[in-house]
Each structure stands twice: as structure tokens, then as C-alpha cells.
Amino acid sequence: MPELLPNAVLIGIATALSAVVLRFQAGKPRLSFFRLLLIGVAGAYLVTPALAYLAQAWRATPALPALPVVTSGQLFLGTWAAFAVLFVANSTARPKRVPLWAGLLIGVAVAALFPPLIDGLTGTYQRTSLRDDVDHCTRGMKGQVQPRAATNICNEPITVGLCMPGEVNPAPCAQSFTIGPGESATFDPGDASLSSLPSNPGGLTVVACRPPDRPSRMGRTTGRGYEGVCIPGA
């Protein structure tokens, strides 16, 4: 099977849920699980590449404004909010129904407004605001106890960063370098070694980001240890 694009699973689920809402509002019988599964697979493998192609064509047109960055966390949050409203408001016990476009509008509003609000209240970038890393574009950085170099193996510039203990989100890594395709950057880890469990949870971290996103460091979701993350550009 072809490889799924980022967020394809979530888009497939949203496509299947949209079919459920539309049929319910039209008064049609429910679809079988197998048909919903086929709709979800089609959404993952067809809708996602179509959206990616449209976004690429948009960015390639100089006259058009820049597209906003939508993170995986924002997409999940907006999808959850939209369909939570739709399924609650469109229950059989309620005579009035919320149309699909209204639910999607609510989802967009939640995805756009909630993450910056939480970031401002906490003083740090929360996971809904983190950007996708491009660690797959590096060679020589990942898997090293004391990373000392990173080479860009992709055909676009990337920013690689090594965060020492004490450097945490929202501050970027002090050792951050933007390198072009085929170029390398050198790190100085000193005596520090890579964060690992259970022996060295507070160690250094490394990550590669797509400019203007910046490398940083934050605690893992498990509550122990640290991981490299990409925070929004300044």
C-alpha cells in the first residue's frame, strides 16, 4: 500500500464522520461499518493528497497570500470540537439541527483561537502549537549519545538544534544552525549526553525543524525525560 501522508489518518476519520452527519441530517439510514471504513480509507488516501496538492499549488502562486500553518494538534482539536458539537446538537432528542458547515466553522475557530490562548496563559508552547520536526532530513544526529554533527540530506534548508540541560520551551536551543541541502553543522555537547530513560532523563536533546520553526526542548508526555521539539518562529 502507498505510504500515508502526515495527518492522513485524522483526515480519513473526519471524512467518515462527515458522511455520518450528512446522512443523519438528510434522514437517510445509517451506513454499515464496512462502508464507513471504505469512506475513511478513501479520505486518507485521496482527500489528503488532494489537499496537499492544492496547498502546494497555492504556495507556488506569488500573488496569493501565505497559507496559515496548521499543526497536527490544531487539526485534532478542531476536528474533535466540530464533531462533538455536531453529534450533541444533532441528537434525536433535539428538534433543531446544526448544519455541517456550522460545526466545521466552530472547529476552525477552536483550532485557531484555543492554542494561542493556552500558550499565553501558561507562558510556554503547548503541544497543539508544536510544529512537525524533519529529523528524517538529518544524518549523524539521531541515535548518538553525544551528537557532534548533523548533515542535511533533504533538498530544502533545515534548522538543526542541540538543547543542553536547562534550555527548555519556550526558549530555543542556543546551538541552532540553519543548513542547506548537503551542508553540515557541528555541535558541542560538552560533558552532557542524550536524554534517556531511566539512566539520564535530564540530558540533552536534538531535533531538526523546517525554518522559520525553531528547535527547542520540553518534557515528555510521560512526565519523565525530555525530547526535542519544534516551536513557532519568532
Helices and strands as residue ranges (DSSP letters): H 8-25, H 33-42, I 43-47, H 48-59, H 72-89, H 100-122, G 127-129, G 135-137, E 138-139, E 149-152, E 158-163, E 175-179, E 184-186, E 205-209, E 214-219, E 226-231
